[in-house]
């Protein structure tokens, strides 16, 4: 599995997870830091996001806190389309997974 694929000036990031924090706030911050890192390595940044998909282990419990972190992180002038849903993730320790697509231009 690739973490990043670039095709026709579009950057595709696979679903990013991080189980090192025990709460949704910490995990979301850690995952978004990974997203920033991969976007930078690909030659773009969050201001060029096109789409995002977010999976939460428990959407009822964690949506508000995740969304606070997301809103603080996202470029307010360039918000991507986003879908957020509840899903069983690869391990119970993972509370959030985030996938994004961004432009290189």
Phi and psi restraints in degrees (value plus and minus 20) as a CYANA .aco file:
   2 UNK   PHI    -111.0   -71.0
   2 UNK   PSI     122.8   162.8
   3 UNK   PHI     -98.4   -58.4
   3 UNK   PSI     -54.5   -14.5
   4 UNK   PHI    -159.2  -119.2
   4 UNK   PSI     115.1   155.1
   5 UNK   PHI    -149.4  -109.4
   5 UNK   PSI     115.4   155.4
   6 UNK   PHI    -136.2   -96.2
   6 UNK   PSI     108.1   148.1
   7 UNK   PHI    -166.1  -126.1
   7 UNK   PSI     107.8   147.8
   8 UNK   PHI      30.6    70.6
   8 UNK   PSI      23.4    63.4
   9 UNK   PHI      46.1    86.1
   9 UNK   PSI       2.2    42.2
  10 UNK   PHI    -137.5   -97.5
  10 UNK   PSI     113.7   153.7
  11 UNK   PHI    -124.0   -84.0
  11 UNK   PSI     104.4   144.4
  12 UNK   PHI    -131.5   -91.5
  12 UNK   PSI     101.0   141.0
  13 UNK   PHI    -123.9   -83.9
  13 UNK   PSI     115.1   155.1
  14 UNK   PHI     -89.3   -49.3
  14 UNK   PSI     150.0   190.0
  15 UNK   PHI     -81.7   -41.7
  15 UNK   PSI     103.2   143.2
  16 UNK   PHI    -118.8   -78.8
  16 UNK   PSI     115.6   155.6
  17 UNK   PHI    -151.8  -111.8
  17 UNK   PSI     142.4   182.4
  18 UNK   PHI    -181.3  -141.3
  18 UNK   PSI      94.0   134.0
  19 UNK   PHI    -119.0   -79.0
  19 UNK   PSI      -5.3    34.7
  20 UNK   PHI     -95.7   -55.7
  20 UNK   PSI     -43.2    -3.2
  21 UNK   PHI    -118.8   -78.8
  21 UNK   PSI     132.4   172.4
  22 UNK   PHI    -113.4   -73.4
  22 UNK   PSI     -30.7     9.3
  23 UNK   PHI    -143.3  -103.3
  23 UNK   PSI     147.0   187.0
  24 UNK   PHI     -84.9   -44.9
  24 UNK   PSI     -54.8   -14.8
  25 UNK   PHI     -81.9   -41.9
  25 UNK   PSI     -71.4   -31.4
  26 UNK   PHI     -83.7   -43.7
  26 UNK   PSI     -63.3   -23.3
  27 UNK   PHI     -84.9   -44.9
  27 UNK   PSI     -61.1   -21.1
  28 UNK   PHI     -84.4   -44.4
  28 UNK   PSI     -63.3   -23.3
  29 UNK   PHI     -80.1   -40.1
  29 UNK   PSI     -63.9   -23.9
  30 UNK   PHI     -85.3   -45.3
  30 UNK   PSI     -62.4   -22.4
  31 UNK   PHI     -85.2   -45.2
  31 UNK   PSI     -63.8   -23.8
  32 UNK   PHI     -86.2   -46.2
  32 UNK   PSI     -51.3   -11.3
  33 UNK   PHI     -84.7   -44.7
  33 UNK   PSI     -59.2   -19.2
  34 UNK   PHI     -85.2   -45.2
  34 UNK   PSI     -60.7   -20.7
  35 UNK   PHI     -80.8   -40.8
  35 UNK   PSI     -66.5   -26.5
  36 UNK   PHI     -75.9   -35.9
  36 UNK   PSI     -65.5   -25.5
  37 UNK   PHI     -81.9   -41.9
  37 UNK   PSI     -69.3   -29.3
  38 UNK   PHI     -86.0   -46.0
  38 UNK   PSI     -58.9   -18.9
  39 UNK   PHI     -82.4   -42.4
  39 UNK   PSI     -63.6   -23.6
  40 UNK   PHI     -82.4   -42.4
  40 UNK   PSI     -63.1   -23.1
  41 UNK   PHI     -82.5   -42.5
  41 UNK   PSI     -49.8    -9.8
  42 UNK   PHI    -104.2   -64.2
  42 UNK   PSI     -31.3     8.7
  43 UNK   PHI      75.4   115.4
  43 UNK   PSI       5.9    45.9
  44 UNK   PHI    -162.7  -122.7
  44 UNK   PSI    -190.5  -150.5
  45 UNK   PHI    -174.7  -134.7
  45 UNK   PSI     158.9   198.9
  46 UNK   PHI     -84.7   -44.7
  46 UNK   PSI     -37.2     2.8
  47 UNK   PHI     -91.1   -51.1
  47 UNK   PSI     -31.2     8.8
  48 UNK   PHI    -131.9   -91.9
  48 UNK   PSI      -2.2    37.8
  49 UNK   PHI     -85.2   -45.2
  49 UNK   PSI     121.3   161.3
  50 UNK   PHI    -128.2   -88.2
  50 UNK   PSI     -66.1   -26.1
  51 UNK   PHI    -160.0  -120.0
  51 UNK   PSI     138.1   178.1
  52 UNK   PHI    -168.7  -128.7
  52 UNK   PSI     120.9   160.9
  53 UNK   PHI    -143.7  -103.7
  53 UNK   PSI     110.7   150.7
  54 UNK   PHI    -142.5  -102.5
  54 UNK   PSI     108.9   148.9
  55 UNK   PHI    -131.6   -91.6
  55 UNK   PSI     110.1   150.1
  56 UNK   PHI    -135.5   -95.5
  56 UNK   PSI     118.9   158.9
  57 UNK   PHI     -84.2   -44.2
  57 UNK   PSI     -58.2   -18.2
  58 UNK   PHI    -158.3  -118.3
  58 UNK   PSI      74.9   114.9
  59 UNK   PHI     -86.8   -46.8
  59 UNK   PSI     -54.5   -14.5
  60 UNK   PHI     -85.2   -45.2
  60 UNK   PSI     -63.4   -23.4
  61 UNK   PHI     -96.7   -56.7
  61 UNK   PSI     -59.2   -19.2
  62 UNK   PHI    -128.7   -88.7
  62 UNK   PSI     -28.6    11.4
  63 UNK   PHI     -78.5   -38.5
  63 UNK   PSI     -68.2   -28.2
  64 UNK   PHI     -80.2   -40.2
  64 UNK   PSI     -68.0   -28.0
  65 UNK   PHI     -87.8   -47.8
  65 UNK   PSI     -61.4   -21.4
  66 UNK   PHI     -81.2   -41.2
  66 UNK   PSI     -64.4   -24.4
  67 UNK   PHI     -84.5   -44.5
  67 UNK   PSI     -54.6   -14.6
  68 UNK   PHI     -81.3   -41.3
  68 UNK   PSI     -65.1   -25.1
  69 UNK   PHI     -85.4   -45.4
  69 UNK   PSI     -64.7   -24.7
  70 UNK   PHI     -77.3   -37.3
  70 UNK   PSI     -69.6   -29.6
  71 UNK   PHI     -83.5   -43.5
  71 UNK   PSI     -52.9   -12.9
  72 UNK   PHI     -92.5   -52.5
  72 UNK   PSI     -48.3    -8.3
  73 UNK   PHI    -107.0   -67.0
  73 UNK   PSI     -60.1   -20.1
  74 UNK   PHI     -86.6   -46.6
  74 UNK   PSI     128.7   168.7
  75 UNK   PHI     -92.9   -52.9
  75 UNK   PSI      92.6   132.6
  76 UNK   PHI     -83.4   -43.4
  76 UNK   PSI     -39.8     0.2
  77 UNK   PHI    -110.1   -70.1
  77 UNK   PSI     -28.8    11.2
  78 UNK   PHI    -160.9  -120.9
  78 UNK   PSI      41.8    81.8
  79 UNK   PHI     -98.5   -58.5
  79 UNK   PSI     110.0   150.0
  80 UNK   PHI    -100.1   -60.1
  80 UNK   PSI     146.3   186.3
  81 UNK   PHI     -89.0   -49.0
  81 UNK   PSI     129.2   169.2
  82 UNK   PHI    -165.8  -125.8
  82 UNK   PSI     121.2   161.2
  83 UNK   PHI    -141.6  -101.6
  83 UNK   PSI     118.3   158.3
  84 UNK   PHI    -149.7  -109.7
  84 UNK   PSI     111.9   151.9
  85 UNK   PHI    -164.8  -124.8
  85 UNK   PSI     147.7   187.7
  86 UNK   PHI    -115.8   -75.8
  86 UNK   PSI     120.1   160.1
  87 UNK   PHI    -175.3  -135.3
  87 UNK   PSI     134.3   174.3
  88 UNK   PHI     -96.6   -56.6
  88 UNK   PSI     100.0   140.0
  89 UNK   PHI    -112.3   -72.3
  89 UNK   PSI     155.9   195.9
  90 UNK   PHI     -79.9   -39.9
  90 UNK   PSI     -47.2    -7.2
  91 UNK   PHI    -168.5  -128.5
  91 UNK   PSI     128.9   168.9
  92 UNK   PHI     -80.6   -40.6
  92 UNK   PSI     -41.3    -1.3
  93 UNK   PHI     -93.8   -53.8
  93 UNK   PSI     -38.3     1.7
  94 UNK   PHI    -106.8   -66.8
  94 UNK   PSI     105.7   145.7
  95 UNK   PHI    -123.7   -83.7
  95 UNK   PSI     -40.7    -0.7
  96 UNK   PHI    -168.9  -128.9
  96 UNK   PSI     124.7   164.7
  97 UNK   PHI    -155.1  -115.1
  97 UNK   PSI     115.3   155.3
  98 UNK   PHI    -150.5  -110.5
  98 UNK   PSI     112.4   152.4
  99 UNK   PHI    -142.0  -102.0
  99 UNK   PSI     116.9   156.9
 100 UNK   PHI    -155.1  -115.1
 100 UNK   PSI     139.4   179.4
 101 UNK   PHI    -148.4  -108.4
 101 UNK   PSI     116.1   156.1
 102 UNK   PHI    -158.8  -118.8
 102 UNK   PSI     138.4   178.4
 103 UNK   PHI    -112.9   -72.9
 103 UNK   PSI     131.0   171.0
 104 UNK   PHI    -106.2   -66.2
 104 UNK   PSI     -31.9     8.1
